[in-house]
Amino acid sequence: MPETAAAKIAEDHGLVLSKVEISRGPRRLLAIDGRVAPGSTLTVMGPSGSGKSTLFAFIAGFLDPAFEASGAVLLNGRELTRLPAEERHVGLLFQEALLFPHMSVGENLLFALPARLKGRKARHAAVEAMLAEVGLADHFHRDPATLSGGQAARVALARTLVAEPRALLLDEPFSRLDQELRATVRDLVFTRIRQRAIPAVLVTHDPADAEAAGGEVIDIGEGGSRDAP
């Protein structure tokens, strides 16, 4: 493959925020222009109300009409901006695990598993494999209400990964964990991101989260504007 063609493929892969600006009325919340390479995590920091979660809503496809946004979001060369949320293949992890309480741990993952994987046995095996990957083998039939905070966080990660996202948005997913658990779950999340070559964006107030992510950091401040590398 010619070097220029290889460079073009590499350039197209990842998550691109192209001249993204988000405003509410006359107030501009943020402006970001840059690219997140596969397996890398871009950390966005800033005070409450600076637009961090609004940026996630724009990327994922559920921005409130009260906000105005311009620019484009591209994922592996495909523009997402006009696609419905379900066609964007963007996974999200939140502060809360948000597990379905009426489903077992395994059923939570089965719900997220792509429909193209057919057959009860094959789907069950895929879920068991994912649970083992996050250190929760033999937890398929567990009631989510019986899980510890760390276990629930692992199940939430497993449910997100089993859906095969092409990009991942992390909305302060470690903030409700104690210090020891936070370090363990952080390592698990960022290791899986690198292994699976998923471009990710992390929103956090904790500099330790940004350090663990190991990527570039943008501090958007109040109505801030920063270019991602």
C-alpha positions, 0 to 999 in steps of 0.5 A: 500500500502506498505511504500516502494511502496508508496515511489517509486510512490512519487519518480517517480512523478515530473520532474527529470533532471538526470545528464543533461549537455549542451555544445556548442563546447568546452564550457560547459554551464551548468550541473544540476542533481536533481528533482522538486516535483509536485507543486514545482518550481525550479528557475534557475538564471544566467547571459545572455548566461549561458544556462538558455533558452537552458536548457528549449529547451532541456527539451521541445524538441527543442534544436538547433543542434548546442548544445550538450546535455547529461543526461536524462529528466524524467517526472512522471517516463517517459523519455522524452529525445527521444520523440518529443516535442508534446509528452512531455506534457510540457507547456511554458510561455514566456516574451511575451503572444504570443497570436494569433492576428487573434483569439479571446481570447476564440479561443486562448484557444480552439486551445490549448485544448486537442483534446480528449475533444469532442463536441463544447458545451463541449469545449466552456464550458471548455474554459469559466471555465478556463477563469473564473479561471484566473479572465477573465470571459466573455472575450471569444470574446475579441480581444487580441489587446484590452487586458491590459498587465495583462489580456494578461498574464492571457490569456497566463497562461489560454491557457497553463493550458487548454492544461493540461501540466504535467510540466511547464517551465517559461521563465521570464514570469513576466519581462515585467509587472510593479511591481504591476501587476508582484506581482499579476500575480506571485501569480496567476501562483504559486498558480495554479502550487501548486493547480494542482501539476505541477512541474515547472522550472522558469528562471529569473534574479529577486530575487523577482520572486525566492522568490515568487516561494518558491522553491529551487534556482540554480545559474548556473553562467558562465558555472556553475554546480549545483545540484538541491535538 
